[in-house]
Amino acid sequence: MMTKEKIESYMTELGLSYEQKGKNVWVVFGEDKGLENVIVMIDDPIVIIQVKVMEIPKENRAALFEELLHLNATDMVHGAYALQDKSVILLNTLLAETMDIEELQASFDALGLALAQHYEILAKYRNTD
């Protein structure tokens, strides 16, 4: 079982600022590392790392959804784009029992890289109002 102390020690060792938002839920602030408002949650047996990418637009939704599926299939090594409520999120799940600091770092890096690489692709779907 992954303890909250272990997660917090990993985030501290990685130089990330974070704030606990609930039992086993943290918001990570690492703007200098390309991450902002990343949510880390323990939902035993997994650790979920997610970040909100954008609101689901009112127009061109089908084209956006097709684009997200394409990105998931071709560009995502760790994690995937998903829909949550009225938002597009980017998330990754890790097995809590075996997760180590390198795997957590790789997940943060992969999310940050995907956000940077896909910014222009997804920006054209953002609501403008």
Backbone bond lengths (Angstrom), bond angles and torsions (degrees), N, CA, C in turn:
res aa  C-N    CA-C-N  psi(-1)  N-CA   C-N-CA  omega(-1)  CA-C   N-CA-C  phi
1 M - - - 1.462 - - 1.528 109.97 -
2 M 1.322 116.82 133.92 1.455 122.47 179.21 1.523 108.70 -81.77
3 T 1.302 116.39 124.59 1.454 119.56 179.36 1.513 110.79 -92.13
4 K 1.306 114.81 154.42 1.460 118.76 178.24 1.519 110.98 -63.22
5 E 1.324 116.97 -32.84 1.462 120.33 178.65 1.530 111.15 -63.13
6 K 1.341 116.52 -38.25 1.456 120.35 179.52 1.526 110.76 -66.90
7 I 1.314 117.11 -44.90 1.472 121.06 176.87 1.521 110.13 -59.23
8 E 1.328 116.89 -48.19 1.458 120.44 -178.86 1.531 111.14 -62.50
9 S 1.323 117.57 -38.80 1.464 119.43 179.11 1.527 110.65 -66.79
10 Y 1.329 117.54 -38.21 1.464 120.86 176.80 1.528 110.37 -62.69
11 M 1.325 117.40 -46.55 1.465 120.43 -177.70 1.533 110.37 -64.50
12 T 1.326 116.59 -39.84 1.466 120.61 177.60 1.523 110.17 -64.05
13 E 1.325 117.13 -46.00 1.459 121.70 179.70 1.528 111.69 -62.01
14 L 1.319 117.12 -31.74 1.467 121.88 178.18 1.523 112.36 -80.49
15 G 1.326 117.48 -2.68 1.457 121.38 178.44 1.509 114.21 76.67
16 L 1.328 116.92 25.33 1.463 121.48 -179.74 1.519 110.18 -96.39
17 S 1.306 116.00 139.83 1.465 120.99 171.95 1.521 107.08 -87.85
18 Y 1.305 116.75 143.37 1.460 119.91 -179.43 1.520 109.90 -150.85
19 E 1.319 113.96 161.30 1.457 122.01 177.10 1.524 107.71 -135.48
20 Q 1.311 116.00 129.99 1.457 119.00 177.81 1.522 108.72 -75.24
21 K 1.333 116.23 131.57 1.462 121.91 -177.06 1.518 112.86 -113.21
22 G 1.286 117.71 -3.18 1.456 122.63 -179.29 1.505 108.20 173.04
23 K 1.317 114.81 -179.06 1.453 117.92 178.10 1.526 108.66 -64.71
24 N 1.317 115.71 118.94 1.462 122.68 178.24 1.530 114.23 63.67
25 V 1.343 116.95 29.73 1.472 121.76 177.42 1.527 108.36 -135.53
26 W 1.345 115.86 130.50 1.457 121.92 178.69 1.519 110.13 -132.94
27 V 1.333 115.41 150.51 1.459 121.92 169.21 1.520 105.48 -107.25
28 V 1.329 115.92 126.91 1.458 122.17 -177.04 1.521 108.98 -103.97
29 F 1.338 115.16 134.74 1.463 122.20 178.30 1.521 107.28 -119.49
30 G 1.294 116.86 111.69 1.461 121.08 178.87 1.509 109.83 -145.17
31 E 1.330 116.19 54.71 1.461 121.38 -174.34 1.523 111.53 -55.08
32 D 1.335 116.83 -36.86 1.458 119.83 178.99 1.524 111.91 -66.04
33 K 1.320 117.04 -16.92 1.462 122.27 177.93 1.536 111.27 -103.66
34 G 1.345 117.26 10.88 1.458 121.26 178.50 1.519 113.48 81.89
35 L 1.325 116.71 16.62 1.458 120.65 -178.71 1.518 109.80 -124.84
36 E 1.297 116.30 139.46 1.462 121.33 176.92 1.519 108.09 -150.23
37 N 1.311 115.52 130.44 1.463 122.42 178.81 1.529 113.56 57.77
38 V 1.310 115.36 43.17 1.460 121.23 175.20 1.523 107.61 -83.29
39 I 1.311 116.38 133.70 1.465 121.91 179.14 1.525 108.36 -98.89
40 V 1.323 115.67 131.10 1.462 121.95 174.08 1.518 106.57 -118.20
41 M 1.345 116.26 127.80 1.473 121.03 -178.79 1.517 109.64 -133.77
42 I 1.315 115.36 140.81 1.451 120.20 169.87 1.517 106.81 -99.87
43 D 1.316 115.31 120.89 1.459 122.68 174.27 1.519 105.34 -130.36
44 D 1.339 114.51 77.56 1.457 122.17 -171.44 1.514 111.19 -43.62
45 P 1.293 118.80 123.76 1.461 128.77 23.20 1.530 114.68 -100.74
46 I 1.336 119.47 15.60 1.461 120.19 -178.18 1.519 112.44 -121.90
47 V 1.318 114.00 159.36 1.456 123.34 169.83 1.520 105.76 -110.48
48 I 1.320 116.39 128.61 1.461 122.37 -178.99 1.516 108.23 -109.87
49 I 1.321 115.72 130.11 1.463 122.00 176.65 1.518 105.88 -120.61
50 Q 1.331 116.73 123.86 1.466 118.66 -177.20 1.516 111.18 -145.93
51 V 1.311 114.57 155.74 1.459 121.97 177.18 1.527 108.11 -142.51
52 K 1.307 115.44 139.37 1.470 120.32 175.86 1.519 108.55 -75.63
53 V 1.319 115.35 130.02 1.456 121.52 -179.31 1.523 110.66 -94.83
54 M 1.322 116.21 -46.62 1.457 120.78 -176.67 1.521 109.78 -171.93
55 E 1.325 115.35 165.57 1.465 120.74 170.65 1.524 108.34 -74.91
56 I 1.312 117.20 147.30 1.460 120.66 174.10 1.528 106.94 -68.74
57 P 1.318 117.54 125.22 1.466 119.51 -176.14 1.526 111.91 -71.55
58 K 1.315 114.60 160.58 1.461 120.42 177.43 1.525 110.83 -78.66
59 E 1.322 116.30 -28.15 1.465 121.75 -178.78 1.527 109.21 -114.44
60 N 1.312 115.75 157.90 1.467 122.81 176.21 1.525 113.56 58.62
61 R 1.321 116.74 29.81 1.466 121.17 -178.06 1.526 111.61 -62.91
62 A 1.325 116.84 -45.65 1.465 119.81 -178.31 1.529 110.80 -61.78
63 A 1.320 116.76 -40.29 1.466 120.33 178.56 1.529 110.92 -65.50
64 L 1.332 116.42 -40.31 1.465 120.14 176.80 1.522 110.34 -62.80
65 F 1.318 117.36 -47.04 1.462 120.40 -178.12 1.531 110.67 -61.51
66 E 1.327 116.22 -39.49 1.463 119.66 177.02 1.528 110.58 -64.47
67 E 1.319 116.18 -41.52 1.476 120.93 178.13 1.532 110.61 -61.56
68 L 1.327 117.27 -43.71 1.468 120.98 179.44 1.527 111.45 -62.46
69 L 1.339 116.54 -41.99 1.465 119.62 177.86 1.527 110.82 -63.73
70 H 1.319 116.20 -39.84 1.461 120.42 178.12 1.529 110.53 -63.24
71 L 1.330 116.92 -45.64 1.469 120.32 178.57 1.527 111.11 -61.98
72 N 1.317 116.81 -41.40 1.471 120.00 178.15 1.526 110.94 -58.63
73 A 1.322 116.21 -40.05 1.462 120.54 -175.49 1.522 113.34 -78.90
74 T 1.326 117.53 -28.54 1.464 119.20 -171.39 1.525 115.36 -113.83
75 D 1.324 118.39 -28.12 1.468 120.36 -171.09 1.523 115.19 -117.34
76 M 1.294 118.74 -9.27 1.464 120.14 -173.58 1.531 110.56 -99.19
77 V 1.327 115.40 116.01 1.455 120.67 175.69 1.524 108.95 -88.37
78 H 1.311 116.07 -48.57 1.460 122.56 176.08 1.518 107.38 -115.47
79 G 1.305 117.60 130.07 1.447 121.10 173.23 1.512 114.02 85.36
80 A 1.346 113.41 -173.69 1.459 120.13 -176.79 1.523 109.31 -162.13
81 Y 1.326 114.51 157.98 1.457 120.25 169.92 1.521 107.85 -80.49
82 A 1.333 115.61 146.39 1.461 120.89 179.73 1.525 108.12 -149.81
83 L 1.324 115.24 171.11 1.463 121.93 176.38 1.516 108.22 -110.26
84 Q 1.329 115.55 136.83 1.465 121.04 177.37 1.518 107.05 -142.21
85 D 1.316 115.22 118.84 1.461 120.91 -174.72 1.528 108.71 54.45
86 K 1.322 117.80 -117.78 1.467 120.97 -179.01 1.525 111.86 -108.25
87 S 1.332 116.40 23.82 1.461 121.29 -175.34 1.519 112.74 -125.59
88 V 1.328 114.15 154.14 1.450 122.22 167.05 1.528 105.45 -93.64
89 I 1.318 116.12 129.27 1.456 120.38 177.66 1.525 109.17 -122.60
90 L 1.304 114.58 160.80 1.450 122.50 173.02 1.514 105.57 -117.98
91 L 1.328 117.37 127.85 1.461 118.57 -175.62 1.510 112.40 -142.32
92 N 1.306 113.71 160.57 1.448 122.26 174.51 1.519 107.36 -141.99
93 T 1.308 116.20 146.85 1.459 120.67 176.25 1.519 108.52 -122.09
94 L 1.311 114.89 142.08 1.456 122.09 179.52 1.515 108.66 -128.42
95 L 1.306 116.65 147.91 1.450 121.23 176.81 1.520 108.21 -75.49
96 A 1.323 116.61 116.69 1.461 121.95 -173.38 1.520 112.80 -58.83
97 E 1.301 116.70 -42.26 1.462 121.16 -173.97 1.527 113.02 -60.53
98 T 1.327 117.04 -36.28 1.466 120.26 -175.37 1.525 113.91 -108.05
99 M 1.318 118.28 -1.91 1.461 121.05 -177.00 1.521 110.77 -64.55
100 D 1.334 115.57 133.38 1.452 120.08 174.16 1.530 108.43 -120.59
101 I 1.309 116.55 177.56 1.461 120.71 -174.99 1.533 111.94 -63.68
102 E 1.336 117.06 -35.13 1.464 120.18 179.61 1.527 111.32 -65.71
103 E 1.319 116.73 -39.01 1.461 120.69 178.72 1.528 110.81 -67.67
104 L 1.336 116.50 -39.55 1.467 120.40 177.13 1.521 109.69 -64.20
105 Q 1.338 117.12 -45.02 1.465 121.10 178.14 1.526 110.94 -59.97
106 A 1.327 116.94 -43.86 1.465 120.65 179.26 1.524 111.26 -61.00
107 S 1.320 117.34 -37.27 1.465 120.55 178.55 1.524 111.33 -66.48
108 F 1.333 116.70 -45.48 1.467 119.95 176.85 1.530 110.42 -60.66
109 D 1.333 116.47 -44.39 1.465 120.61 -179.84 1.524 111.49 -61.95
110 A 1.321 116.51 -43.55 1.465 120.53 -178.69 1.526 111.22 -65.04
111 L 1.329 117.45 -40.83 1.466 119.69 178.03 1.522 110.51 -65.02
112 G 1.330 117.06 -45.30 1.463 120.66 178.92 1.525 112.12 -61.17
113 L 1.324 116.52 -42.03 1.458 121.32 179.19 1.524 111.15 -64.88
114 A 1.329 116.69 -44.45 1.468 120.09 179.30 1.526 110.69 -61.84
115 L 1.327 116.61 -43.02 1.468 119.60 178.83 1.526 110.94 -59.92
116 A 1.318 116.94 -42.66 1.464 120.81 -179.37 1.532 111.51 -69.28
117 Q 1.324 116.43 -45.65 1.463 120.17 -176.81 1.521 113.07 -69.56
118 H 1.312 117.04 -32.03 1.465 120.17 -173.99 1.526 113.10 -99.56
119 Y 1.317 117.27 1.98 1.465 120.42 -176.43 1.529 111.85 -54.75
120 E 1.320 116.79 -52.96 1.468 119.77 -177.17 1.522 112.06 -65.41
121 I 1.317 116.91 -36.45 1.469 120.92 179.74 1.522 110.37 -62.64
122 L 1.343 116.18 -45.65 1.461 120.40 -175.39 1.526 113.28 -84.07
123 A 1.316 117.11 -22.94 1.468 121.03 -177.87 1.524 112.08 -58.84
124 K 1.303 117.14 -32.75 1.467 119.50 -178.16 1.531 112.79 -68.00
125 Y 1.336 117.31 -13.24 1.463 120.71 179.28 1.528 112.96 -98.27
126 R 1.311 118.06 -5.65 1.467 121.01 -176.58 1.512 111.77 -65.87
127 N 1.345 114.69 144.02 1.471 119.76 173.14 1.505 108.61 -63.01
128 T 1.309 116.51 140.76 1.455 120.27 -180.00 1.518 112.83 -105.13
129 D 1.344 116.85 1.47 1.477 118.29 -179.13 1.486 111.59 -94.34
